[in-house]
Amino acid sequence: MYYLNYYLLARNNFYKYYPFFMNNNVIVEVSGIRLEEDSETPIMLLHEPETSRFLPIWIGTIEAVSIAYAQEGYVHPRPQTHDLLIDIIESLNASISEVCITDIQDKTYFAEITLSTIEGSVTLSSRPSDAIALAIRSNSKITVNPDLFNQNSIILIDDNNQEIKEFIEFIDDISPNDFV
């Protein structure tokens, strides 16, 4: 466990001392929607694929359902709001190039949707849940401001991870005499 804790500490402090390596937004994926145990409020988990770091964002129930439907690929017989917005964007010969979680103020996250149009890029302010719902439907890149991600992400460790299993086996087989 010492090795794992040391790795996580080193990884988290690296960007604090070498910020010039982190000048781009963090690319994330929607890991899923979970319910907070006490309040049953939906929490969207944005996962940085190369690490065990997640950005939890509390969202509304309607938005959570919309995101879950999009993840499952479920198509309603009549377009829902996010489907309609995608149809409007495409009918205007535009596309969503990126959605970015940009800021947090008073525990409220803010996002931007970047559209690519014939006339150039257009950036629109949005709630993160709406931006993510649109990104999933349009297969667009989802990013987070690096400072925001580093300050607000959490580390979740999967006990079934193969590296952790191997490390536990190593620890179980080691004895004090191995260090003499």
C-alpha positions in Angstrom: 0.0 0.0 0.0 3.0 2.3 0.7 4.0 2.1 -3.0 0.5 2.9 -4.2 0.2 5.9 -1.8 3.6 7.2 -2.8 2.7 6.9 -6.5 -0.6 8.8 -6.0 1.1 11.5 -4.0 3.8 12.0 -6.6 1.3 12.0 -9.4 -0.9 14.6 -7.7 2.0 16.9 -6.9 3.8 16.6 -10.2 1.7 19.3 -11.9 2.0 21.6 -9.0 5.8 21.8 -9.5 5.8 21.5 -13.3 2.7 23.4 -14.5 4.0 24.0 -18.0 3.3 20.3 -18.8 -0.4 20.8 -18.0 -1.4 23.6 -20.4 -4.2 21.6 -22.1 -7.6 20.7 -20.9 -8.0 17.3 -19.3 -9.8 14.9 -21.6 -12.4 12.9 -19.7 -15.1 10.3 -20.3 -18.5 9.9 -18.5 -17.9 7.0 -16.2 -21.5 6.9 -15.2 -24.3 8.3 -13.1 -24.5 7.3 -9.4 -26.9 8.3 -6.7 -25.7 9.9 -3.5 -26.7 7.6 -0.6 -28.3 10.1 1.7 -30.2 12.3 -0.7 -30.4 10.1 -3.8 -29.2 13.1 -5.8 -27.6 12.0 -9.1 -23.8 12.4 -9.4 -22.1 12.3 -12.8 -18.6 10.9 -12.7 -16.1 12.2 -15.2 -13.1 9.9 -15.5 -9.6 10.7 -16.7 -8.9 7.5 -18.6 -5.2 7.2 -17.8 -5.7 7.5 -14.1 -8.1 6.7 -11.2 -9.1 10.3 -10.9 -12.8 11.3 -11.2 -14.6 14.6 -11.1 -18.0 14.2 -9.4 -20.6 16.7 -10.5 -24.1 16.7 -8.8 -26.8 17.1 -11.4 -30.6 17.0 -11.7 -32.6 13.9 -12.1 -34.0 14.9 -15.6 -30.5 15.6 -16.8 -29.2 12.3 -15.4 -31.9 10.4 -17.2 -31.0 12.2 -20.5 -27.3 11.4 -20.1 -28.1 7.7 -19.2 -30.3 7.4 -22.3 -27.6 8.8 -24.5 -25.0 6.5 -23.0 -27.2 3.5 -23.7 -28.0 4.7 -27.2 -31.7 4.8 -26.6 -33.6 6.9 -29.2 -37.0 8.2 -28.3 -39.8 8.0 -30.9 -40.0 11.8 -30.8 -36.9 13.9 -30.2 -36.2 15.0 -26.7 -34.7 18.5 -25.9 -31.0 17.4 -26.3 -31.9 15.5 -29.5 -33.6 18.5 -30.9 -30.6 20.7 -30.1 -28.3 18.3 -32.0 -30.7 18.4 -34.9 -30.7 22.2 -34.9 -26.9 22.4 -34.8 -26.5 19.9 -37.6 -29.2 21.6 -39.8 -27.2 24.8 -39.5 -24.1 23.0 -40.9 -22.4 23.2 -37.5 -21.0 20.6 -35.1 -20.0 20.4 -31.5 -16.2 20.2 -31.4 -15.8 20.2 -27.6 -17.5 20.7 -24.4 -15.4 21.9 -21.4 -16.1 22.1 -17.7 -14.5 25.5 -17.1 -15.2 26.8 -13.7 -16.8 26.3 -10.3 -18.3 29.0 -8.2 -20.2 28.5 -4.9 -20.3 24.7 -5.6 -21.8 25.2 -9.0 -20.0 24.0 -12.1 -19.9 26.0 -15.4 -19.3 24.6 -18.9 -18.8 25.8 -22.4 -19.9 24.2 -25.7 -17.7 25.0 -28.6 -19.4 24.8 -32.0 -17.5 24.6 -35.3 -19.4 26.5 -38.0 -18.7 27.6 -41.5 -17.8 31.0 -40.2 -15.5 29.8 -37.4 -15.9 28.7 -33.8 -18.6 29.8 -31.5 -18.5 29.2 -27.7 -21.7 29.0 -25.7 -22.1 29.0 -21.9 -23.9 25.9 -20.6 -24.7 23.8 -17.5 -22.3 20.8 -17.4 -25.1 18.3 -17.5 -26.6 19.8 -20.7 -23.2 20.1 -22.3 -22.4 16.5 -21.5 -25.8 15.3 -22.8 -25.0 17.0 -26.1 -21.4 15.7 -26.2 -22.5 12.1 -25.8 -25.1 12.4 -28.5 -22.7 14.0 -30.9 -19.6 11.9 -30.0 -17.8 15.1 -29.1 -14.7 15.6 -26.9 -15.4 16.2 -23.2 -12.7 18.2 -21.3 -12.1 19.9 -18.0 -10.0 22.9 -17.2 -6.8 21.4 -15.7 -6.7 23.6 -12.6 -10.3 22.8 -11.9 -9.8 19.1 -12.4 -6.7 19.0 -10.2 -8.3 20.9 -7.4 -11.7 19.1 -7.4 -11.1 15.5 -8.7 -11.0 12.5 -6.4 -9.1 9.3 -6.6 -11.2 6.1 -6.7 -9.3 2.8 -6.5 -10.7 -0.3 -8.0 -9.9 -3.3 -5.7 -10.1 -5.6 -8.7 -7.4 -3.7 -10.6 -4.7 -6.2 -11.7 -1.8 -3.9 -10.6 -3.2 -3.7 -7.1 -3.7 -7.5 -6.9 -0.1 -8.0 -8.0 1.1 -5.5 -5.4 -0.9 -7.1 -2.7 0.6 -10.5 -3.6 4.1 -9.0 -3.5 3.4 -7.5 0.0 2.0 -10.8 1.2 5.1 -12.7 0.1 7.7 -10.2 1.5 9.4 -10.7 4.8 11.7 -8.4 7.0 14.6 -10.6 6.0 14.2 -9.5 2.4 15.4 -6.0 3.4 18.6 -7.2 5.1 
